[in-house]
C-alpha cells in the first residue's frame, strides 16, 4: 500500500472539480481547509492498574449545510491527516446526497483488538468527554466506523446524556435499536453499494445476474454488499479481510462467510481455496468492490486491475494517480461519496426519528434509502454523460455546486 497524505489527495479531487465548474477562488479557499480540528489526550486506567494515554481527534470540516456528521474509528494507524481527509469526503458525500449535514470524522490511535471491553468503554467515555465542547445533536453527530460498533455509540450517547443531565438519543447514529437506533442501519452502507451497482448495470443495459464480483474487505460494508448483490443474482467469486482471501469461480457461500465472520471475526476459517490478499484486487471480474481501507489501489498496482468497473465501498480506496491510470484504461470508478453513502442516508433517517420520537419499520427505512440512492445515481450519471467527465468528477461537481449555492445565500460571517 502506498502511503501519502490523504488530505492532499482530498484537495486534489476538490481542485479538479473546482476547475471544471469555475468555482469562485474565494470560496475554494474556504473549502480547501477544515473548519475545526480538535486533538485530545485520553488517559485511562488499564485492567492491569497502569495508566495509558491515547490520542484522539475530531475534525468538523464544514457546517454550512447543517450540523457536521461522521464516524469515529479506532485503529493503530489513525492520523490527523487521515481524519481531515475523511471529514472532507464526508462533507462532499452529504452534499451529493442532499442531506442537511456538513462533514466530520473522529478517531483514536489504538488497537481495539488488544483492549478489553472495559478498557474500550473507559477510553470511549473519556474520548467523548474530551470532545464534548463541540458535540451536540445540532452541532456534530458521531457514528460507527472502523472497529467501532453500536455498543460504542451507546457509550458515547450515555456519556453525553449523563454530562448533560438528560437522555439525548439524537447525539449519535448507528446505536442499538433499544436506544433509538434505526432499523436497517447496520446493513445500510452495504445495501447502498448494492443499489448503486444495480443501477449502474441498468444504465449500461446489462444484466447483473451472473456478474462476477470480488469484494476486498468482508466487514460490515463488504459483507452486506456481497449478500445483497448475491440475492440480486450476482456471483461473488472472491472475498478478503485482514485474515486472508478466498476464491471460488463458481461463487462463494456468502451466508456461510457471514456466519464465519460472526463466529470467528474472520473469513479464513471458512473452507475454500485461499489466495494472497493483494491478489484479490487483480482478479478477472466484472466488478471490484474495495471495501477495506484507504489507498488500496495506487499508481504501482492500478495497471494490474482487470475488473470492468470499480465501486468504492471504502472511503478513499483509490489514489488520484490510480484514477488517472484507470481512466486511461477506461475502467470506470464509481466514487465512495456515492457508492457507500447508504450509511449516512440511514443515519439521517435515524437522527430524524430520534429528534421526533417517531420510529419507522425497516421497510419504510429501506424504501427511503432506495429513493435517495437511485436519485443520486441518476444525477451523477446524467452529469458524467452530459459533461463527458469521470463519475468521481461528476459527483464532486454536484456536491460542490450545492455547497457553493449555500454560501451565495448565507455569505461569510461576520
C-alpha positions, 0 to 999 in steps of 0.5 A: 500500500502506498502511503501519502497524505490523504488530505492532499489527495482530498484537495486534489479531487476538490481542485479538479472539480473546482476547475471544471465548474469555475468555482469562485477562488474565494470560496475554494479557499474556504473549502480547501481547509477544515473548519475545526480540528480538535486533538485530545489526550485520553488517559485511562486506567488499564485492567492491569492498574497502569495508566495509558494515554491515547490520542484522539481527534475530531475534525468538523470540516464544514457546517454550512449545510447543517450540523457536521456528521461522521464516524469515529474509528479506532485503529493503530494507524489513525492520523490527523491527516487521515481524519481531515481527509475523511471529514472532507469526503464526508462533507462532499458525500452529504452534499451529493446526497442532499442531506442537511449535514456538513462533514466530520470524522473522529478517531483514536490511535489504538488497537481495539483488538488488544483492549478489553471491553472495559478498557474500550468503554473507559477510553470511549467515555473519556474520548467523548468527554474530551470532545464534548465542547463541540458535540451536540445533536445540532452541532456534530453527530458521531457514528460507527466506523472502523472497529467501532460498533453500536455498543460504542455509540451507546457509550458515547450517547450515555456519556453525553446524556449523563454530562448533560443531565438528560437522555439525548438519543439524537447525539449519535447514529448507528446505536442499538435499536433499544436506544433509538437506533434505526432499523436497517442501519447496520446493513445500510452502507452495504445495501447502498453499494448494492443499489448503486451497482444495480443501477449502474448495470441498468444504465449500461443495459446489462444484466447483473445476474451472473456478474462476477464480483470480488469484494476486498474487505468482508466487514460490515460494508463488504459483507452486506454488499456481497449478500445483497448483490448475491440475492440480486443474482450476482456471483461473488467469486472472491472475498478478503479481510485482514485474515486472508482471501478466498476464491471460488469461480463458481461463487462463494457461500456468502451466508456461510462467510457471514456466519464465519465472520460472526463466529470467528471475526474472520473469513479464513476459517471458512473452507475454500481455496485461499489466495494472497490478499493483494491478489484479490484486487487483480482478479478477472471480474466484472466488478471490484468492490474495495471495501477495506481501507484507504489507498488500496489501489495506487499508481504501482498496482492500478495497471494490474486491475482487470475488473470492468468497473470499480465501486468504492465501498471504502472511503478513499480506496483509490489514489488520484494517480490510480484514477488517472491510470484507470481512466486511461484504461477506461475502467470506470470508478464509481466514487465512495461519496456515492457508492457507500453513502447508504450509511449516512442516508440511514443515519439521517433517517435515524437522527430524524426519528430520534429528534421526533420520537417517531420510529419507522419499520425497516421497510419504510427505512429501506424504501427511503434509502432506495429513493435517495440512492437511485436519485443520486445515481441518476444525477451523477450519471446524467452529469458524467454523460452530459459533461463527458467527465469521470463519475468521481468528477461528476459527483464532486461537481454536484456536491460542490455546486450545492455547497457553493449555492449555500454560501451565495445565500448565507455569505461569510460571517461576520 
